[in-house]
Amino acid sequence: MAIPEQERDRFCRVLHEQRTSLYRLALSITRDPADAQEAVAEAVCRACERFHQLRERDKLPQWLLRITANESRRLCKKRGRTVPLETLAAEPADPAQALPDLSLWQAVQSLPRDQREAVVLFYYEDLPAEEIARIVGASPGAVRVRLSRARAKLRELLKEGEHG
């Protein structure tokens, strides 16, 4: 089902305004620029197909973020982005050793996926914990815990980057 003509201009405008946010979120999940672009493209296609299911039209930006997060996770799953347990011991225990010259974005990218998503949506997209919870499918309390753990880990990583 297509987007009704009277809604099409708004959809395109919101999509244009959100394009950087959608890509940033997808990149934080997939960790690959090409996969992030593919995830955003798939998310836009799904949004067009399912636009009729969006009940609260004013929530379009958040809805697009949720679809993008889901598509990004689906793509990672499809590509088999899992790390075998045997290889974990071979990796450095300290992420700062793997990334000696950390910038803030690199530090964010070294966080676990659930924390990365929360950080990107909270700090880069300026969304409240309640909205992030709806996007990622978690409780607001869980989002706050993820943010707290992420902040602690980022402080540690960035401090080590300065001194190490």
Contact map, one row per residue, 1 for C-alpha under 8 A:
11100000000000000000000000000000000000000000000111110000000000000000000000000000000000000000000000000000000000000000000000000000000000000000000000000000000000000000
11110000000000000000000000000000000000000000000110100000000000000000000000000000000000000000000000000000000000000000000000000000000000000000000000000000000000000000
11111011000000000000000000000000000000000000000110110000000000000000000000000000000000000000000000000000000000000000000000000000000000000000000000000000000000000000
01111111000000000000000000000000000000000000000000000000000000000000000000000000000000000000000000000000000000000000000000000000000000000000000000000000000000000000
00111111100000000000000000000000000000000000000000000000000000000000000000000000000000000000000000000000000000000000000000000000000000000000000000000000000000000000
00011111100000000000000000000000000000000000000000000000000000000000000000000000000000000000000000000000000000000000000000000000000000000000000000000000000000000000
00111111111000000000000000000000000000000000000000000000000000000000000000000000000000000000000000000000000000000000000000000000000000000000000000000000000000000000
00111111111100000000000000000000000000000000000000000000000000000000000000000000000000000000000000000000000000000000000000000000000000000000000000000000000000000000
00001111111110000000000000000000000000000000000000000000000000000000000000000000000000000000000000000000000000000000000000000000000000000000000000000000000000000000
00000011111111000000000000000000000000000000000000000000000000000000000000000000000000000000000000000000000000000000000000000000000000000000000000000000000000000000
00000011111111100000000000000000000000000000000000000000000100000000000000000000000000000000000000000000000000000000000000000000000000000000000000000000000000000000
00000001111111110000000000000000000000000000000000000000000000000000000000000000000000000000000000000000000000000000000000000000000000000000000000000000000000000000
00000000111111111000000000000000000000000000000000000000000000000000000000000000000000000000000000000000000000000000000000000000000000000000000000000000000000000000
00000000011111111100000000000000000000000000000000000000000110000000000000000000000000000000000000000000000000000000000000000000000000000000000000000000000000000000
00000000001111111110000000000000000000000000000000000000000010000000000000000000000000000000000000000000000000000000000000000000000000000000000000000000000000000000
00000000000111111110000000000000000000000000000000000000000000000000000000000000000000000000000000000000000000000000000000000000000000000000000000000000000000000000
00000000000011111111000000000000000000000000000000000000000000000000000000000000000000000000000000000000000000000000000000000000000000000000000000000000000000000000
00000000000001111111110000000000000000000000000000000000000010000000000000000000000000000000000000000000000000000000000000000000000000000000000000000000000000000000
00000000000000111111111000000000000000000000000000000000000000000000000000000000000000000000000000000000000000000000000000000000000000000000000000000000000000000000
00000000000000001111111100000000000000000000000000000000000000000000000000000000000000000000000000000000000000000000000000000000000000000000000000000000000000000000
00000000000000000111111110000000000000000000000000000000000000001000000000000000000000000000000000000000000000000000000000011000000000000000000000000000000000000000
00000000000000000111111111000000000000010000000000000000000000011001000000000000000000000000000000000000000000000000000000000000000000000000000000000000000000000000
00000000000000000011111111100000000110010000000000000000000000000000000000000000000000000000000000000000000000000000000000000000000000000000000000000000000000000000
00000000000000000001111111110000000000000000000000000000000000000000000000000000000000000000000000000000000000000000000100000000000000000000000000000000000000000000
00000000000000000000111111111000000000000000000000000000000000001001100000000000000000000000000000000000000000000000100110000000000000000000000000000000000000000000
00000000000000000000011111111110001110110000000000000000000000000001100100000000000000000000000000000000000000000000000000000000000000000000000000000000000000000000
00000000000000000000001111111111101100000000000000000000000000000000000000000000000000000000000000000000000000000000000000000000000000000000000000000000000000000000
00000000000000000000000111111110000000000000000000000000000000000000000000000000000000000000000000000000000010001001100100000000000000000000000000000000000000000000
00000000000000000000000011111110000100000000000000000000000000000000100110000000000000000000000000000000000000001001100000000000000000000000000000000000000000000000
00000000000000000000000001111111101100000000000000000000000000000000000110110000000000000000000000000000000000000000000000000000000000000000000000000000000000000000
00000000000000000000000001111111101100000000000000000000000000000000000000000000000000000000000000000000000010000000000000000000000000000000000000000000000000000000
00000000000000000000000000100111111100000000000000000000000000000000000000000000000000000000000000000000000000000000000000000000000000000000000000000000000000000000
00000000000000000000000000100111111110000000000000000000000000000000000000000000000000000000000000000000000000000000000000000000000000000000000000000000000000000000
00000000000000000000000000000001111111000000000000000000000000000000000000000000000000000000000000000000000000000000000000000000000000000000000000000000000000000000
00000000000000000000000001100111111111100000000000000000000000000000000100100000000000000000000000000000000000000000000000000000000000000000000000000000000000000000
00000000000000000000001001101111111111110000000000000000000000000000000100000000000000000000000000000000000000000000000000000000000000000000000000000000000000000000
00000000000000000000001001000000111111111000000000000000000000000000000000000000000000000000000000000000000000000000000000000000000000000000000000000000000000000000
00000000000000000000000000000000011111111100000000000000000000000000000000000000000000000000000000000000000000000000000000000000000000000000000000000000000000000000
00000000000000000000000001000000001111111110000000000000000000000001001100100000000000000000000000000000000000000000000000000000000000000000000000000000000000000000
00000000000000000000011001000000000111111111000000000000000000000001001100000000000000000000000000000000000000000000000000000000000000000000000000000000000000000000
00000000000000000000000000000000000011111111100000000000000000000000000000000000000000000000000000000000000000000000000000000000000000000000000000000000000000000000
00000000000000000000000000000000000001111111110000000000000000000001001000000000000000000000000000000000000000000000000000000000000000000000000000000000000000000000
00000000000000000000000000000000000000111111111000000000000000010011001000000000000000000000000000000000000000000000000000000000000000000000000000000000000000000000
00000000000000000000000000000000000000011111111100000000000000010001000000000000000000000000000000000000000000000000000000000000000000000000000000000000000000000000
00000000000000000000000000000000000000001111111110000000000000000000000000000000000000000000000000000000000000000000000000000000000000000000000000000000000000000000
00000000000000000000000000000000000000000111111111000000000000000010000000000000000000000000000000000000000000000000000000000000000000000000000000000000000000000000
00000000000000000000000000000000000000000011111111100000000000010010000000000000000000000000000000000000000000000000000000000000000000000000000000000000000000000000
11100000000000000000000000000000000000000001111111100000000000000000000000000000000000000000000000000000000000000000000000000000000000000000000000000000000000000000
11100000000000000000000000000000000000000000111111110000000000000000000000000000000000000000000000000000000000000000000000000000000000000000000000000000000000000000
10000000000000000000000000000000000000000000011111111100000000000000000000000000000000000000000000000000000000000000000000000000000000000000000000000000000000000000
11100000000000000000000000000000000000000000001111111100000000000000000000000000000000000000000000000000000000000000000000000000000000000000000000000000000000000000
10100000000000000000000000000000000000000000000011111110000000000000000000000000000000000000000000000000000000000000000000000000000000000000000000000000000000000000
00000000000000000000000000000000000000000000000001111110000000000000000000000000000000000000000000000000000000000000000000000000000000000000000000000000000000000000
00000000000000000000000000000000000000000000000001111111100100100000000000000000000000000000000000000000000000000000000000000000000000000000000000000000000000000000
00000000000000000000000000000000000000000000000000011111100000000000000000000000000000000000000000000000000000000000000000000000000000000000000000000000000000000000
00000000000000000000000000000000000000000000000000000111111100000000000000000000000000000000000000000000000000000000000000000000000000000000000000000000000000000000
00000000000000000000000000000000000000000000000000000111111100000000000000000000000000000000000000000000000000000000000000000000000000000000000000000000000000000000
00000000000000000000000000000000000000000000000000000001111110000000000000000000000000000000000000000000000000000000000000000000000000000000000000000000000000000000
00000000000000000000000000000000000000000000000000000001111111100000000000000000000000000000000000000000000000000000000000000000000000000000000000000000000000000000
00000000001001000000000000000000000000000000000000000101111111110000000000000000000000000000000000000000000000000000000000000000000000000000000000000000000000000000
00000000000001100100000000000000000000000000000000000000011111111000000000000000000000000000000000000000000000000000000000000000000000000000000000000000000000000000
00000000000000000000000000000000000000000000000000000000001111111100000000000000000000000000000000000000000000000000000000000000001000100000000000000000000000000000
00000000000000000000000000000000000000000000000000000100001111111110000000000000000000000000000000000000000000000000000000000000000000100000000000000000000000000000
00000000000000000000010000000000000000000011001000000000000111111111000000000000000000000000000000000000000000000000000000000000000000000000000000000000000000000000
00000000000000000000110010000000000000000000000000000000000011111111100000000000000000000000000000000000000000000000000000000000000000100000000000000000000000000000
00000000000000000000000000000000000000000000000000000000000001111111110000000000000000000000000000000000000000000000000000000000000001110000000000000000000000000000
00000000000000000000000000000000000000000010011000000000000000111111111000000000000000000000000000000000000000000000000000000000000000000000000000000000000000000000
00000000000000000000010011000000000000110111000000000000000000011111111100000000000000000000000000000000000000000000000000000000000000000000000000000000000000000000
00000000000000000000000011001000000000000000000000000000000000001111111110000000000000000000000000000000000000000000000000000000000000110000000000000000000000000000
00000000000000000000000000000000000000000000000000000000000000000111111111000000000000000000000000000000000000000000000000000000000000000000000000000000000000000000
00000000000000000000000000000000000000110110000000000000000000000011111111100000000000000000000000000000000000000000000000000000000000000000000000000000000000000000
00000000000000000000000001001100001100110000000000000000000000000001111111110000000000000000000000000000000000000000000000000000000000000000000000000000000000000000
00000000000000000000000000001100000000000000000000000000000000000000111111111000000000000000000000000000000000000000000000000000000000000000000000000000000000000000
00000000000000000000000000000000000000000000000000000000000000000000011111111100000000000000000000000000000000000000000000000000000000000000000000000000000000000000
00000000000000000000000000000100001000100000000000000000000000000000001111111110000000000000000000000000000000000000000000000000000000000000000000000000000000000000
00000000000000000000000000000100000000000000000000000000000000000000000111111111100000000000000000000000000000000000000000000000000000000000000000000000000000000000
00000000000000000000000000000000000000000000000000000000000000000000000011111111110000000000000000000000000000000000000000000000000000000000000000000000000000000000
00000000000000000000000000000000000000000000000000000000000000000000000001111111100000000000000000000000000000000000000000000000000000000000000000000000000000000000
00000000000000000000000000000000000000000000000000000000000000000000000000111111100000000000000000000000000000000000000000000000000000000000000000000000000000000000
00000000000000000000000000000000000000000000000000000000000000000000000000011111110000000000000000000000000000000000000000000000000000000000000000000000000000000000
00000000000000000000000000000000000000000000000000000000000000000000000000011111111000000000000000000000000000000000000000000000000000000000000000000000000000000000
00000000000000000000000000000000000000000000000000000000000000000000000000001001111100000000000000000000000000000000000000000000000000000000000000000000000000000000
00000000000000000000000000000000000000000000000000000000000000000000000000000000111110110000000000000000000000000000000000000000000000000000000000000000000000000000
00000000000000000000000000000000000000000000000000000000000000000000000000000000011111110000000000000000000000000000000000000000000000000000000000000000000000000000
00000000000000000000000000000000000000000000000000000000000000000000000000000000001111111000000000000000000000000000000000000000000000000000000000000000000000000000
00000000000000000000000000000000000000000000000000000000000000000000000000000000000111111100000000000000000000000000000000000000000000000000000000000000000000000000
00000000000000000000000000000000000000000000000000000000000000000000000000000000001111111110000000000000000000000000000000000000000000000000000000000000000000000000
00000000000000000000000000000000000000000000000000000000000000000000000000000000001111111110000000000000000000000000000000000000000000000000000000000000000000000000
00000000000000000000000000000000000000000000000000000000000000000000000000000000000011111111100000000000000000000000000000000000000000000000000000000000000000000000
00000000000000000000000000000000000000000000000000000000000000000000000000000000000001111111000000000000000000000000000000000000000000000000000000000000000000000000
00000000000000000000000000000000000000000000000000000000000000000000000000000000000000111111100000000000000000000000000000000000000000000000000000000000000000000000
00000000000000000000000000000000000000000000000000000000000000000000000000000000000000001111111011000000000000000000000000000000000000000000000000000000000000000000
00000000000000000000000000000000000000000000000000000000000000000000000000000000000000001011111000000000000000000000000000000000000000000000000000000000000000000000
00000000000000000000000000000000000000000000000000000000000000000000000000000000000000000001111111000000000000000000000000000000000000000000000000000000000000000000
00000000000000000000000000000000000000000000000000000000000000000000000000000000000000000001111111100000000001000000000000000000000000000000000000000000000010000000
00000000000000000000000000000000000000000000000000000000000000000000000000000000000000000000011111110100000000000000000000000000000000000000000000000000000010011000
00000000000000000000000000000000000000000000000000000000000000000000000000000000000000000001011111110000000000000000000000000000000000000000000000000000000000000000
00000000000000000000000000000000000000000000000000000000000000000000000000000000000000000001011111110000000000000000000000000000000000000000000000000000000000000000
00000000000000000000000000000000000000000000000000000000000000000000000000000000000000000000001111111100010000000000000000000000000000000000000000000000000000000000
00000000000000000000000000000000000000000000000000000000000000000000000000000000000000000000000111111100000000000000000000000000000000000000000000000000000000001001
00000000000000000000000000000000000000000000000000000000000000000000000000000000000000000000000000111110000000000000000000000000000000000000000000000000000000001000
00000000000000000000000000000000000000000000000000000000000000000000000000000000000000000000000100111111111000000000000000000000000000000000000000000000000011001000
00000000000000000000000000000000000000000000000000000000000000000000000000000000000000000000000000001111111000000000000000000000000000000000000000000000000001000000
00000000000000000000000000000000000000000000000000000000000000000000000000000000000000000000000000000111111100000000000000000000000000000000000000000000000001000000
00000000000000000000000000000000000000000000000000000000000000000000000000000000000000000000000000000111111110000000000000000000000000000000000000000000000000000000
00000000000000000000000000000000000000000000000000000000000000000000000000000000000000000000000000100111111111000000000000000000000000000000000000000000000000000000
00000000000000000000000000000000000000000000000000000000000000000000000000000000000000000000000000000111111111100000000000000000000000000000000000000000010011000000
00000000000000000000000000000000000000000000000000000000000000000000000000000000000000000000000000000001111111100001001000000000000000000000000000000000010000000000
00000000000000000000000000010010000000000000000000000000000000000000000000000000000000000000000000000000111111110001000000000000000000000000000000000000000000000000
00000000000000000000000000000000000000000000000000000000000000000000000000000000000000000000001000000000011111110000000000000000000000000000000000000000000000000000
00000000000000000000000000000000000000000000000000000000000000000000000000000000000000000000000000000000001111111011000000000000000000000000000000000100100000000000
00000000000000000000000000000000000000000000000000000000000000000000000000000000000000000000000000000000000011111111000000000000000000000000000000000000000000000000
00000000000000000000000000011000000000000000000000000000000000000000000000000000000000000000000000000000000000111111100000000000000000000000000000000000000000000000
00000000000000000000000000000000000000000000000000000000000000000000000000000000000000000000000000000000000000011111110000000000000000000000000001000000000000000000
00000000000000000000000000000000000000000000000000000000000000000000000000000000000000000000000000000000000000111111111000000000000000000000000001101100000000000000
00000000000000000000000000011000000000000000000000000000000000000000000000000000000000000000000000000000000110111111111100000000000000000000000000000100000000000000
00000000000000000000000010011000000000000000000000000000000000000000000000000000000000000000000000000000000000001111111110000000000000010000000000000000000000000000
00000000000000000000000000000000000000000000000000000000000000000000000000000000000000000000000000000000000000000111111111000000000100000000001001100000000000000000
00000000000000000000000000000000000000000000000000000000000000000000000000000000000000000000000000000000000100000011111111110000000000000000000000100100000000000000
00000000000000000000000110010000000000000000000000000000000000000000000000000000000000000000000000000000000000000001111111111000000000000000000000000000000000000000
00000000000000000000000010000000000000000000000000000000000000000000000000000000000000000000000000000000000000000000111111111110000100000000000000000000000000000000
00000000000000000000000000000000000000000000000000000000000000000000000000000000000000000000000000000000000000000000011111111111100100000000000000000000000000000000
00000000000000000000000000000000000000000000000000000000000000000000000000000000000000000000000000000000000000000000001111111110000000000000000000000000000000000000
00000000000000000000100000000000000000000000000000000000000000000000000000000000000000000000000000000000000000000000001111111100000000000000000000000000000000000000
00000000000000000000100000000000000000000000000000000000000000000000000000000000000000000000000000000000000000000000000111111110000000000000000000000000000000000000
00000000000000000000000000000000000000000000000000000000000000000000000000000000000000000000000000000000000000000000000011111111000000000000000000000000000000000000
00000000000000000000000000000000000000000000000000000000000000000000000000000000000000000000000000000000000000000000000011101111101100000000000000000000000000000000
00000000000000000000000000000000000000000000000000000000000000000000000000000000000000000000000000000000000000000000000001000111111100000000000000000000000000000000
00000000000000000000000000000000000000000000000000000000000000000000000000000000000000000000000000000000000000000000000001000011111110000001001100000000000000000000
00000000000000000000000000000000000000000000000000000000000000000000000000000000000000000000000000000000000000000000000000000001111111000011000000000000000000000000
00000000000000000000000000000000000000000000000000000000000001000000000000000000000000000000000000000000000000000000000000000011111111100000000000000000000000000000
00000000000000000000000000000000000000000000000000000000000000000000000000000000000000000000000000000000000000000000010011000011111111110001001000000000000000000000
00000000000000000000000000000000000000000000000000000000000000000000000000000000000000000000000000000000000000000000000000000000111111111111011000000000000000000000
00000000000000000000000000000000000000000000000000000000000000000100000000000000000000000000000000000000000000000000000000000000011111111110000000000000000000000000
00000000000000000000000000000000000000000000000000000000000001101100100000000000000000000000000000000000000000000000000000000000001111111000000000000000000000000000
00000000000000000000000000000000000000000000000000000000000000000100100000000000000000000000000000000000000000000000100000000000000111111100000000000000000000000000
00000000000000000000000000000000000000000000000000000000000000000000000000000000000000000000000000000000000000000000000000000000000011111110000000000000000000000000
00000000000000000000000000000000000000000000000000000000000000000000000000000000000000000000000000000000000000000000000000000000000011011111011000000000000000000000
00000000000000000000000000000000000000000000000000000000000000000000000000000000000000000000000000000000000000000000000000000000010011001111111000000000000000000000
00000000000000000000000000000000000000000000000000000000000000000000000000000000000000000000000000000000000000000000000000000000110110000111111100000000000000000000
00000000000000000000000000000000000000000000000000000000000000000000000000000000000000000000000000000000000000000000000000000000000000000011111110000000000000000000
00000000000000000000000000000000000000000000000000000000000000000000000000000000000000000000000000000000000000000000000000000000000010000111111111000000000000000000
00000000000000000000000000000000000000000000000000000000000000000000000000000000000000000000000000000000000000000000010000000000100110000111111111100000000000000000
00000000000000000000000000000000000000000000000000000000000000000000000000000000000000000000000000000000000000000000000000000000100000000001111111110000000000000000
00000000000000000000000000000000000000000000000000000000000000000000000000000000000000000000000000000000000000000000000000000000000000000000111111111000000000000000
00000000000000000000000000000000000000000000000000000000000000000000000000000000000000000000000000000000000000000110010000000000000000000000011111111100000000000000
00000000000000000000000000000000000000000000000000000000000000000000000000000000000000000000000000000000000000000010011000000000000000000000001111111110000000000000
00000000000000000000000000000000000000000000000000000000000000000000000000000000000000000000000000000000000000000000000000000000000000000000000111111111000000000000
00000000000000000000000000000000000000000000000000000000000000000000000000000000000000000000000000000000000000000010000000000000000000000000000011111111100000000000
00000000000000000000000000000000000000000000000000000000000000000000000000000000000000000000000000000000000000100011001000000000000000000000000001111111110000000000
00000000000000000000000000000000000000000000000000000000000000000000000000000000000000000000000000000000000000000000000000000000000000000000000000111111111000000000
00000000000000000000000000000000000000000000000000000000000000000000000000000000000000000000000000000000000000000000000000000000000000000000000000011111111100000000
00000000000000000000000000000000000000000000000000000000000000000000000000000000000000000000000000000000000000100000000000000000000000000000000000001111111110000000
00000000000000000000000000000000000000000000000000000000000000000000000000000000000000000000000000000000001100000000000000000000000000000000000000000111111111000000
00000000000000000000000000000000000000000000000000000000000000000000000000000000000000000000000000000000000000000000000000000000000000000000000000000011111111100000
00000000000000000000000000000000000000000000000000000000000000000000000000000000000000000000000000000000000000000000000000000000000000000000000000000001111111110000
00000000000000000000000000000000000000000000000000000000000000000000000000000000000000000000001100000100001000000000000000000000000000000000000000000000111111111000
00000000000000000000000000000000000000000000000000000000000000000000000000000000000000000000000000000111001000000000000000000000000000000000000000000000011111111100
00000000000000000000000000000000000000000000000000000000000000000000000000000000000000000000000000000000000000000000000000000000000000000000000000000000001111111110
00000000000000000000000000000000000000000000000000000000000000000000000000000000000000000000000100000000000000000000000000000000000000000000000000000000000111111111
00000000000000000000000000000000000000000000000000000000000000000000000000000000000000000000000100011100000000000000000000000000000000000000000000000000000011111111
00000000000000000000000000000000000000000000000000000000000000000000000000000000000000000000000000000000000000000000000000000000000000000000000000000000000001111111
00000000000000000000000000000000000000000000000000000000000000000000000000000000000000000000000000000000000000000000000000000000000000000000000000000000000000111111
00000000000000000000000000000000000000000000000000000000000000000000000000000000000000000000000000010000000000000000000000000000000000000000000000000000000000011111
